[in-house]
């Protein structure tokens, strides 16, 4: 892995020069093409998975289809007795017109660039770990599926069915989001939902006929206040009002506004509670001449730190100790594909990517020594899975029983 370190870093830096924001279709296509060759260097078969378009709500309140490029899937040894899912995403949060396009080196040695941590660096770590594992004498005991998607940063709205399908075969999941602070793993994760409320009123002249108008922006503002007041009412639940689109000339009563918000929640009971409160707030927004229509929903279920997850994390911690890595873990309010895999019945660790920070900002960075470090950790985890020291079938079986109990 030491010999491969420079390549792990250099290819991630090259990939960062490709803007692959979640809605930059041309950039995503270019990034996908760049990933096909290193995937094809591994054994197995690489295929493109067509993703169905998703529905988005425009600033005009209308539904529109959002196209998505293909996901990439590599299947290796599907006949092997132990099956592992490795997932990552090649989209970033940076739009096509961003000026944040290149990787530089900070004074402290960290690499500073778009996607270097989240998660083009993580994909390079994933591929490096698999390449190393393939040289091991016991690699034939483990089969795996790699899924690289183009829509994780917008909720995996199109790739979610493929993540769910992995639950039918995978016994254990490894996902390559950047590590938490100082290299910690994310233990429990909250669930998440994205919502849009289209508020319609009645346009009128602000001077001549003000009383005839019904102000949609004012109604959306009242809705926003109701929603914001839900914060603090239930432990672990947060609701972030992110944006209100709408408006009109100053001499016109506006007849349209779209309020957009995100919800984070710790468990299923909280999901039911917040769903009811949102529905109530939307209903209370409607009045004479004002309508409000709710769009969106919950995109990722919570990922609690269950006994099965705790067992897996302790196994990973023991692997890290063998190579001088002291692994800890901490809960996160963030969400990722690990939520999807857990909901599909797959125990998983989802922060096996590089050490870095300031993701989703123009201060995003990753530490170059973490590339080989984290690839070494994953490669050795795969070896321990092959040896049976990490008993993936048993973990999967225990997870399945839990999921049935939860469903009941």
MARDO-294134 format. One line per field, with one value per residue (C-alpha): residue number from 1; residue in one letter; chain; x, y, z. Coordinates in pm, 1 decimal. Layout:
<torgus>
nr NUM | ...
rest A | ...
kette A | ...
px X | ...
py Y | ...
pz Z | ...
</torgus>
This chain:
<torgus>
nr 1 | 2 | 3 | 4 | 5 | 6 | 7 | 8 | 9 | 10 | 11 | 12 | 13 | 14 | 15 | 16 | 17 | 18 | 19 | 20 | 21 | 22 | 23 | 24 | 25 | 26 | 27 | 28 | 29 | 30 | 31 | 32 | 33 | 34 | 35 | 36 | 37 | 38 | 39 | 40 | 41 | 42 | 43 | 44 | 45 | 46 | 47 | 48 | 49 | 50 | 51 | 52 | 53 | 54 | 55 | 56 | 57 | 58 | 59 | 60 | 61 | 62 | 63 | 64 | 65 | 66 | 67 | 68 | 69 | 70 | 71 | 72 | 73 | 74 | 75 | 76 | 77 | 78 | 79 | 80 | 81 | 82 | 83 | 84 | 85 | 86 | 87 | 88 | 89 | 90 | 91 | 92 | 93 | 94 | 95 | 96 | 97 | 98 | 99 | 100 | 101 | 102 | 103 | 104 | 105 | 106 | 107 | 108 | 109 | 110 | 111 | 112 | 113 | 114 | 115 | 116 | 117 | 118 | 119 | 120 | 121 | 122 | 123 | 124 | 125 | 126 | 127 | 128 | 129 | 130 | 131 | 132 | 133 | 134 | 135 | 136 | 137 | 138 | 139 | 140 | 141 | 142 | 143 | 144 | 145 | 146 | 147 | 148 | 149 | 150 | 151 | 152 | 153 | 154 | 155 | 156 | 157 | 158 | 159 | 160 | 161 | 162 | 163 | 164 | 165 | 166 | 167 | 168 | 169 | 170 | 171 | 172 | 173 | 174 | 175 | 176 | 177 | 178 | 179 | 180 | 181 | 182 | 183 | 184 | 185 | 186 | 187 | 188 | 189 | 190 | 191 | 192 | 193 | 194 | 195 | 196 | 197 | 198 | 199 | 200 | 201 | 202 | 203 | 204 | 205 | 206 | 207 | 208 | 209 | 210 | 211 | 212 | 213 | 214 | 215 | 216 | 217 | 218 | 219 | 220 | 221 | 222 | 223 | 224 | 225 | 226 | 227 | 228 | 229 | 230 | 231 | 232 | 233 | 234 | 235 | 236 | 237 | 238 | 239 | 240 | 241 | 242 | 243 | 244 | 245 | 246 | 247 | 248 | 249 | 250 | 251 | 252 | 253 | 254 | 255 | 256 | 257 | 258 | 259 | 260 | 261 | 262 | 263 | 264 | 265 | 266 | 267 | 268 | 269 | 270 | 271 | 272 | 273 | 274 | 275 | 276 | 277 | 278 | 279 | 280 | 281 | 282 | 283 | 284 | 285 | 286 | 287 | 288 | 289 | 290 | 291 | 292 | 293 | 294 | 295 | 296 | 297 | 298 | 299 | 300 | 301 | 302 | 303 | 304 | 305 | 306 | 307 | 308 | 309 | 310 | 311 | 312 | 313 | 314 | 315 | 316 | 317 | 318 | 319 | 320 | 321 | 322 | 323 | 324 | 325 | 326 | 327 | 328 | 329 | 330 | 331 | 332 | 333 | 334 | 335 | 336 | 337 | 338 | 339 | 340 | 341 | 342 | 343 | 344 | 345 | 346 | 347 | 348 | 349 | 350 | 351 | 352 | 353 | 354 | 355 | 356 | 357 | 358 | 359 | 360 | 361 | 362 | 363 | 364 | 365 | 366 | 367 | 368 | 369 | 370 | 371 | 372 | 373 | 374 | 375 | 376 | 377 | 378 | 379 | 380 | 381 | 382 | 383 | 384 | 385 | 386 | 387 | 388 | 389 | 390 | 391 | 392 | 393 | 394 | 395 | 396 | 397 | 398 | 399 | 400 | 401 | 402 | 403 | 404 | 405 | 406 | 407 | 408
rest X | X | X | X | X | X | X | X | X | X | X | X | X | X | X | X | X | X | X | X | X | X | X | X | X | X | X | X | X | X | X | X | X | X | X | X | X | X | X | X | X | X | X | X | X | X | X | X | X | X | X | X | X | X | X | X | X | X | X | X | X | X | X | X | X | X | X | X | X | X | X | X | X | X | X | X | X | X | X | X | X | X | X | X | X | X | X | X | X | X | X | X | X | X | X | X | X | X | X | X | X | X | X | X | X | X | X | X | X | X | X | X | X | X | X | X | X | X | X | X | X | X | X | X | X | X | X | X | X | X | X | X | X | X | X | X | X | X | X | X | X | X | X | X | X | X | X | X | X | X | X | X | X | X | X | X | X | X | X | X | X | X | X | X | X | X | X | X | X | X | X | X | X | X | X | X | X | X | X | X | X | X | X | X | X | X | X | X | X | X | X | X | X | X | X | X | X | X | X | X | X | X | X | X | X | X | X | X | X | X | X | X | X | X | X | X | X | X | X | X | X | X | X | X | X | X | X | X | X | X | X | X | X | X | X | X | X | X | X | X | X | X | X | X | X | X | X | X | X | X | X | X | X | X | X | X | X | X | X | X | X | X | X | X | X | X | X | X | X | X | X | X | X | X | X | X | X | X | X | X | X | X | X | X | X | X | X | X | X | X | X | X | X | X | X | X | X | X | X | X | X | X | X | X | X | X | X | X | X | X | X | X | X | X | X | X | X | X | X | X | X | X | X | X | X | X | X | X | X | X | X | X | X | X | X | X | X | X | X | X | X | X | X | X | X | X | X | X | X | X | X | X | X | X | X | X | X | X | X | X | X | X | X | X | X | X | X | X | X | X | X | X | X | X | X | X | X | X | X | X | X | X | X | X | X | X | X | X | X | X | X | X | X | X | X | X | X | X | X | X | X | X | X | X | X | X | X | X
kette A | A | A | A | A | A | A | A | A | A | A | A | A | A | A | A | A | A | A | A | A | A | A | A | A | A | A | A | A | A | A | A | A | A | A | A | A | A | A | A | A | A | A | A | A | A | A | A | A | A | A | A | A | A | A | A | A | A | A | A | A | A | A | A | A | A | A | A | A | A | A | A | A | A | A | A | A | A | A | A | A | A | A | A | A | A | A | A | A | A | A | A | A | A | A | A | A | A | A | A | A | A | A | A | A | A | A | A | A | A | A | A | A | A | A | A | A | A | A | A | A | A | A | A | A | A | A | A | A | A | A | A | A | A | A | A | A | A | A | A | A | A | A | A | A | A | A | A | A | A | A | A | A | A | A | A | A | A | A | A | A | A | A | A | A | A | A | A | A | A | A | A | A | A | A | A | A | A | A | A | A | A | A | A | A | A | A | A | A | A | A | A | A | A | A | A | A | A | A | A | A | A | A | A | A | A | A | A | A | A | A | A | A | A | A | A | A | A | A | A | A | A | A | A | A | A | A | A | A | A | A | A | A | A | A | A | A | A | A | A | A | A | A | A | A | A | A | A | A | A | A | A | A | A | A | A | A | A | A | A | A | A | A | A | A | A | A | A | A | A | A | A | A | A | A | A | A | A | A | A | A | A | A | A | A | A | A | A | A | A | A | A | A | A | A | A | A | A | A | A | A | A | A | A | A | A | A | A | A | A | A | A | A | A | A | A | A | A | A | A | A | A | A | A | A | A | A | A | A | A | A | A | A | A | A | A | A | A | A | A | A | A | A | A | A | A | A | A | A | A | A | A | A | A | A | A | A | A | A | A | A | A | A | A | A | A | A | A | A | A | A | A | A | A | A | A | A | A | A | A | A | A | A | A | A | A | A | A | A | A | A | A | A | A | A | A | A | A | A | A | A | A | A | A | A | A | A | A
px 0.0 | 290.1 | 402.6 | 50.4 | 9.7 | 116.3 | -126.0 | -412.9 | -359.3 | -281.4 | -586.6 | -815.0 | -656.5 | -716.4 | -1079.5 | -1129.4 | -1053.5 | -1380.8 | -1677.5 | -1933.8 | -2197.3 | -2514.1 | -2695.3 | -2402.2 | -2488.8 | -2193.5 | -1948.8 | -2102.5 | -2072.0 | -1705.6 | -1642.4 | -1818.3 | -1604.3 | -1289.4 | -1392.3 | -1459.1 | -1093.7 | -980.8 | -1294.2 | -1223.9 | -871.3 | -1030.7 | -1167.3 | -1535.3 | -1773.6 | -1837.3 | -2180.2 | -2368.9 | -2699.4 | -2955.2 | -3126.5 | -3484.0 | -3537.1 | -3648.5 | -3910.7 | -3806.8 | -4014.6 | -3908.9 | -3922.2 | -4242.5 | -4404.3 | -4415.3 | -4291.0 | -3999.8 | -3806.0 | -3437.8 | -3226.7 | -2938.3 | -2636.6 | -2577.4 | -2442.6 | -2146.4 | -2157.8 | -1878.2 | -1960.9 | -1675.3 | -1717.6 | -2094.8 | -2067.4 | -1837.3 | -1978.4 | -1932.0 | -2060.9 | -1966.6 | -2109.8 | -1875.4 | -2045.5 | -1952.1 | -2071.8 | -1904.1 | -2121.6 | -2023.6 | -2210.4 | -2032.7 | -2234.7 | -2108.1 | -2035.9 | -1826.1 | -1482.3 | -1364.6 | -1211.5 | -856.0 | -662.1 | -390.1 | -172.8 | -222.0 | 57.6 | -18.2 | 17.4 | -351.7 | -492.9 | -757.1 | -1002.8 | -1359.7 | -1448.6 | -1101.3 | -1258.0 | -1622.4 | -1564.4 | -1328.9 | -1056.4 | -1282.2 | -1337.0 | -961.7 | -923.8 | -1196.9 | -1026.8 | -684.3 | -810.4 | -968.6 | -656.1 | -448.7 | -702.8 | -700.2 | -333.1 | -414.7 | -423.8 | -773.2 | -941.7 | -1141.1 | -1346.5 | -1505.7 | -1723.1 | -1817.3 | -2026.1 | -1908.1 | -2178.1 | -2074.7 | -2368.4 | -2416.2 | -2684.5 | -2585.9 | -2555.8 | -2921.9 | -3049.8 | -2978.6 | -3324.4 | -3250.6 | -2992.9 | -3191.6 | -3353.3 | -3008.1 | -2882.7 | -3187.9 | -3119.2 | -2775.0 | -2950.5 | -3065.4 | -2710.1 | -2463.8 | -2377.6 | -2175.2 | -2132.1 | -1831.4 | -1891.4 | -1630.0 | -1760.0 | -1478.5 | -1390.2 | -1519.3 | -1280.0 | -932.3 | -1033.9 | -1330.5 | -1606.4 | -1971.0 | -2175.4 | -2543.7 | -2682.9 | -3005.8 | -3263.0 | -3340.0 | -3619.4 | -3642.4 | -3966.6 | -4109.7 | -4440.4 | -4596.1 | -4806.6 | -5044.4 | -5246.2 | -5410.1 | -5228.3 | -5356.2 | -5240.0 | -5076.3 | -5234.6 | -5563.8 | -5683.4 | -5474.5 | -5767.7 | -5849.3 | -5503.4 | -5388.7 | -5018.8 | -4845.0 | -4508.9 | -4665.9 | -4843.2 | -4516.8 | -4348.2 | -4616.9 | -4569.0 | -4193.8 | -4248.8 | -4476.5 | -4222.7 | -3928.1 | -4114.4 | -4110.7 | -3741.7 | -3677.5 | -4006.4 | -3869.7 | -3522.7 | -3303.6 | -3543.2 | -3431.9 | -3604.2 | -3398.8 | -3582.1 | -3340.3 | -3509.1 | -3824.8 | -3864.7 | -4121.7 | -4206.8 | -4332.5 | -4278.2 | -4319.9 | -4653.5 | -4802.8 | -4939.5 | -4740.7 | -4940.2 | -4670.4 | -4402.8 | -4217.4 | -4084.4 | -3806.3 | -3679.8 | -3486.7 | -3569.3 | -3330.5 | -3465.9 | -3329.9 | -3587.6 | -3914.4 | -4128.9 | -3977.3 | -4046.5 | -4414.7 | -4432.1 | -4264.6 | -4467.6 | -4788.3 | -4663.7 | -4558.3 | -4897.3 | -5069.7 | -4857.4 | -4928.3 | -5301.6 | -5306.5 | -5145.9 | -5449.3 | -5717.5 | -5950.1 | -5764.6 | -5445.8 | -5356.2 | -5053.3 | -4935.0 | -4662.9 | -4404.2 | -4108.1 | -4059.4 | -3814.9 | -3521.6 | -3304.5 | -3416.9 | -3227.3 | -2926.5 | -2913.2 | -2603.7 | -2752.0 | -2576.9 | -2499.8 | -2341.8 | -2147.7 | -2007.1 | -1893.9 | -1731.0 | -1541.1 | -1414.8 | -1298.1 | -1131.5 | -938.3 | -827.1 | -709.3 | -505.1 | -311.4 | -173.3 | -133.2 | -461.7 | -664.3 | -1024.9 | -1300.4 | -1654.1 | -1908.4 | -2271.9 | -2346.9 | -2642.8 | -2536.5 | -2680.0 | -2533.7 | -2566.4 | -2493.8 | -2847.8 | -2984.9 | -2776.7 | -2880.9 | -3247.5 | -3192.9 | -3066.1 | -2692.2 | -2464.9 | -2210.7 | -1940.4 | -1980.8 | -1689.4 | -1394.8 | -1276.1 | -994.5 | -931.6 | -1016.9 | -1280.9 | -1487.7 | -1682.0 | -1963.1 | -1764.8 | -1483.5 | -1251.4 | -1286.8 | -961.0 | -802.4 | -473.5 | -253.7 | -114.5 | -468.8 | -511.7 | -280.7 | -373.1 | -743.8 | -689.8 | -472.1 | -752.1 | -1012.8 | -782.5 | -708.3 | -1078.0 | -1147.2 | -874.5 | -1031.1 | -1368.9 | -1208.7 | -1048.2 | -1379.0 | -1253.2 | -1514.4 | -1807.6 | -2012.1 | -2276.8 | -2343.5 | -2368.1 | -2609.3 | -2822.6 | -2842.3 | -2932.6 | -3207.8 | -3370.7 | -3360.7 | -3512.9 | -3801.1 | -3859.8 | -3850.9 | -4101.0 | -4336.6
py 0.0 | 235.0 | 183.5 | 265.0 | 578.3 | 826.7 | 680.5 | 682.2 | 1054.3 | 1156.6 | 998.9 | 1157.3 | 1495.0 | 1437.7 | 1346.7 | 1667.5 | 1867.4 | 1730.9 | 1926.0 | 1657.1 | 1848.9 | 1645.1 | 1837.1 | 1889.1 | 1606.4 | 1659.5 | 1667.7 | 1358.4 | 1172.8 | 1270.6 | 1155.4 | 825.9 | 762.6 | 833.0 | 571.8 | 290.2 | 207.4 | 159.4 | -45.2 | -261.1 | -328.9 | -540.9 | -888.3 | -923.2 | -738.4 | -363.0 | -246.6 | 78.6 | 98.2 | 331.2 | 544.0 | 663.9 | 1040.9 | 1197.4 | 1466.6 | 1813.7 | 2121.5 | 2433.1 | 2790.6 | 2822.5 | 2547.1 | 2297.4 | 1940.1 | 1863.6 | 1549.7 | 1556.5 | 1318.0 | 1126.5 | 963.3 | 591.9 | 439.7 | 204.9 | -149.0 | -404.9 | -761.3 | -990.9 | -1358.5 | -1362.7 | -1735.4 | -1685.8 | -1784.5 | -1435.4 | -1125.3 | -763.9 | -439.0 | -142.1 | 184.1 | 539.2 | 839.0 | 1040.3 | 1350.7 | 1654.9 | 1954.3 | 2212.3 | 2354.1 | 2374.2 | 2747.6 | 2725.7 | 2879.6 | 2604.7 | 2368.0 | 2269.5 | 2098.3 | 2292.9 | 2208.0 | 2404.1 | 2515.6 | 2222.9 | 1976.5 | 1906.8 | 1880.6 | 2147.7 | 2092.1 | 2008.5 | 1650.6 | 1554.7 | 1423.5 | 1380.3 | 1153.4 | 1124.8 | 1053.7 | 788.6 | 619.6 | 604.9 | 443.7 | 191.0 | 90.4 | 76.2 | -153.1 | -391.7 | -401.9 | -495.7 | -752.9 | -926.6 | -1013.3 | -1205.2 | -1585.4 | -1598.6 | -1342.5 | -1613.1 | -1663.7 | -1319.5 | -1186.4 | -823.8 | -566.1 | -208.7 | 52.3 | 408.2 | 646.4 | 999.9 | 1129.1 | 1074.1 | 1445.5 | 1495.5 | 1203.3 | 901.8 | 957.9 | 761.9 | 510.8 | 409.9 | 105.2 | -29.3 | 25.7 | -161.1 | -444.5 | -490.6 | -592.7 | -915.3 | -1041.6 | -841.9 | -965.7 | -661.2 | -308.2 | -76.8 | 283.2 | 551.1 | 879.0 | 1080.8 | 991.7 | 1200.5 | 1425.5 | 1276.0 | 963.2 | 850.9 | 637.6 | 746.8 | 521.4 | 619.6 | 836.0 | 1028.6 | 986.4 | 1263.3 | 1403.9 | 1682.3 | 1872.3 | 2148.0 | 2327.3 | 2507.0 | 2796.3 | 2964.4 | 3280.1 | 3543.1 | 3820.0 | 4177.0 | 4536.5 | 4636.1 | 4982.5 | 4970.1 | 4625.2 | 4510.7 | 4355.9 | 4130.4 | 3973.5 | 3673.9 | 3701.4 | 3365.9 | 3491.3 | 3609.1 | 3273.6 | 3089.4 | 3303.8 | 3213.2 | 2847.1 | 2884.3 | 3025.3 | 2732.7 | 2483.5 | 2650.8 | 2642.7 | 2262.3 | 2274.3 | 2193.0 | 2014.0 | 1659.4 | 1532.6 | 1475.9 | 1627.8 | 1933.1 | 2113.4 | 2347.6 | 2607.3 | 2631.0 | 2854.9 | 3031.0 | 3096.1 | 3343.6 | 3708.2 | 3967.8 | 4335.2 | 4565.0 | 4692.2 | 4341.7 | 4098.2 | 3777.3 | 3466.2 | 3197.8 | 3088.6 | 2761.4 | 2685.8 | 2424.2 | 2248.6 | 1949.1 | 1732.2 | 1518.2 | 1260.4 | 985.2 | 707.2 | 585.2 | 729.6 | 1071.6 | 1029.7 | 967.6 | 1266.6 | 1513.9 | 1392.3 | 1466.3 | 1808.4 | 1903.8 | 1799.2 | 2007.5 | 2314.9 | 2286.9 | 2246.8 | 2553.7 | 2758.1 | 2720.1 | 2982.8 | 3179.5 | 3209.2 | 3038.7 | 2676.2 | 2479.9 | 2151.4 | 1936.1 | 1758.5 | 1538.9 | 1296.4 | 1100.5 | 986.9 | 805.6 | 612.5 | 645.9 | 420.5 | 340.0 | 199.7 | -143.0 | -437.1 | -579.9 | -252.8 | -233.6 | -583.0 | -486.6 | -166.0 | -349.0 | -593.5 | -301.0 | -147.6 | -471.7 | -472.3 | -113.1 | -198.9 | -459.2 | -183.5 | 87.5 | 267.1 | 360.6 | 370.2 | 546.6 | 633.8 | 906.1 | 967.4 | 1190.7 | 1399.0 | 1347.8 | 1085.5 | 875.2 | 547.0 | 366.2 | 458.8 | 290.4 | -23.0 | -52.1 | -17.3 | -299.2 | -524.2 | -486.0 | -411.7 | -156.4 | 97.6 | 408.4 | 639.8 | 440.8 | 723.0 | 969.8 | 1190.8 | 1551.1 | 1810.5 | 2114.8 | 1907.5 | 2083.7 | 2406.2 | 2569.2 | 2483.6 | 2108.9 | 1924.9 | 1581.9 | 1473.4 | 1291.9 | 1036.7 | 913.9 | 770.5 | 471.5 | 455.7 | 408.0 | 177.9 | -41.8 | -57.4 | -168.0 | -419.5 | -583.4 | -581.2 | -773.9 | -1022.2 | -1069.9 | -1123.1 | -1389.2 | -1553.8 | -1549.1 | -1333.0 | -1081.5 | -1320.4 | -1144.7 | -1421.1 | -1418.2 | -1040.3 | -1044.9 | -1313.5 | -1113.8 | -801.4 | -984.8 | -1097.1 | -742.4 | -600.0 | -848.7 | -751.7 | -382.2 | -437.6 | -616.9
pz 0.0 | 62.0 | -297.6 | -420.6 | -208.2 | -475.0 | -728.6 | -480.4 | -431.2 | -788.3 | -944.6 | -685.3 | -760.3 | -1133.0 | -1069.9 | -870.1 | -1184.8 | -1328.0 | -1197.3 | -1117.2 | -927.7 | -886.2 | -1161.7 | -1398.9 | -1636.3 | -1869.8 | -1580.2 | -1424.9 | -1754.6 | -1775.3 | -1418.5 | -1477.5 | -1785.0 | -1582.5 | -1326.5 | -1568.7 | -1639.8 | -1275.9 | -1209.6 | -1514.1 | -1382.7 | -1110.3 | -1188.1 | -1264.6 | -1489.8 | -1503.2 | -1612.3 | -1634.3 | -1451.2 | -1602.8 | -1338.3 | -1368.0 | -1365.2 | -1038.6 | -983.7 | -871.3 | -793.1 | -980.2 | -853.8 | -1059.2 | -850.8 | -1136.2 | -1131.4 | -1360.9 | -1438.2 | -1339.9 | -1546.6 | -1390.3 | -1552.7 | -1514.5 | -1197.0 | -1224.7 | -1091.1 | -1062.8 | -961.3 | -860.1 | -766.4 | -709.3 | -637.2 | -335.3 | 5.8 | 152.3 | -26.0 | 51.3 | -86.6 | -135.8 | -225.0 | -309.5 | -506.9 | -777.6 | -754.4 | -549.2 | -408.7 | -625.7 | -919.6 | -1275.9 | -1249.7 | -930.4 | -925.0 | -688.0 | -942.2 | -859.2 | -582.2 | -402.7 | -103.4 | 217.3 | 444.2 | 676.8 | 388.1 | 344.4 | -6.2 | -63.4 | -345.6 | -458.6 | -372.7 | -250.7 | 72.0 | -26.7 | -192.9 | -486.5 | -236.0 | -86.3 | -421.8 | -475.6 | -131.4 | -216.3 | -541.4 | -378.9 | -104.0 | -352.8 | -567.4 | -262.5 | -145.9 | -483.5 | -428.6 | -110.2 | -112.3 | 42.4 | -183.4 | -363.3 | -47.7 | -78.1 | -357.9 | -377.3 | -557.4 | -605.3 | -670.2 | -759.9 | -792.5 | -931.7 | -693.6 | -330.2 | -257.1 | -348.2 | -142.8 | -368.1 | -509.5 | -828.4 | -704.4 | -393.4 | -562.2 | -651.1 | -295.9 | -168.3 | -412.5 | -260.0 | 59.8 | -105.9 | -157.2 | 54.1 | 401.8 | 498.6 | 363.1 | 334.0 | 227.4 | 165.5 | 301.4 | 461.8 | 818.3 | 1104.9 | 1297.6 | 1350.7 | 1161.6 | 1372.3 | 1224.6 | 1223.8 | 1452.8 | 1471.1 | 1192.9 | 1182.8 | 909.1 | 663.7 | 450.0 | 191.6 | 142.3 | -76.6 | -18.3 | -313.8 | -184.1 | -429.3 | -374.3 | -594.4 | -778.9 | -753.6 | -789.7 | -460.9 | -469.9 | -656.1 | -551.5 | -257.0 | -67.5 | -364.6 | -356.1 | -153.8 | -72.5 | -125.1 | 2.9 | 329.1 | 364.3 | 300.6 | 565.2 | 817.4 | 724.3 | 769.8 | 1118.2 | 1212.4 | 1084.3 | 1253.9 | 1585.2 | 1570.6 | 1657.4 | 2022.2 | 2071.5 | 2032.9 | 2115.8 | 1811.7 | 1557.4 | 1360.6 | 1076.1 | 859.9 | 649.7 | 359.5 | 103.9 | -6.3 | -377.4 | -500.4 | -520.1 | -762.0 | -850.6 | -553.0 | -683.2 | -716.1 | -459.3 | -525.5 | -604.4 | -573.1 | -327.1 | -269.1 | 79.1 | 99.4 | 410.1 | 538.7 | 839.3 | 1050.9 | 1294.4 | 1520.0 | 1490.9 | 1340.6 | 1617.9 | 1550.3 | 1178.8 | 1245.8 | 1480.0 | 1247.1 | 947.7 | 1137.1 | 1248.2 | 895.0 | 758.6 | 1026.6 | 952.8 | 579.8 | 640.3 | 866.9 | 589.1 | 366.4 | 392.0 | 165.1 | -164.2 | -37.3 | -114.9 | -1.8 | -150.7 | 8.1 | -208.8 | -120.5 | 164.4 | 372.9 | 161.4 | 417.5 | 726.6 | 1055.8 | 1114.1 | 1487.1 | 1655.1 | 1721.6 | 1890.6 | 1546.7 | 1439.1 | 1764.4 | 1707.0 | 1357.9 | 1481.7 | 1754.7 | 1491.4 | 1278.3 | 1581.1 | 1638.3 | 1273.8 | 1303.5 | 1612.3 | 1412.4 | 1189.2 | 1448.0 | 1382.4 | 1689.6 | 1571.5 | 1761.0 | 1665.3 | 1724.0 | 1617.9 | 1322.1 | 1217.3 | 856.3 | 624.3 | 345.5 | 157.1 | 482.7 | 590.1 | 278.1 | 325.8 | 690.8 | 593.3 | 342.3 | 620.5 | 562.2 | 862.1 | 748.2 | 823.1 | 608.5 | 693.1 | 558.6 | 332.6 | 386.0 | 686.6 | 610.3 | 681.9 | 582.5 | 332.1 | 143.9 | 153.0 | -40.1 | 247.8 | 180.0 | 239.6 | 291.1 | 443.6 | 190.8 | 438.8 | 504.0 | 152.5 | 201.1 | 570.8 | 504.5 | 205.7 | 426.6 | 685.2 | 430.7 | 265.3 | 599.9 | 693.1 | 371.5 | 464.4 | 808.2 | 639.8 | 419.0 | 722.9 | 911.3 | 1196.4 | 1083.6 | 1042.8 | 776.9 | 740.1 | 1115.4 | 1125.5 | 834.6 | 999.7 | 1321.9 | 1127.2 | 944.1 | 1266.7 | 1395.0 | 1077.4 | 1099.6 | 1463.2 | 1371.9 | 1091.3 | 1328.7
</torgus>
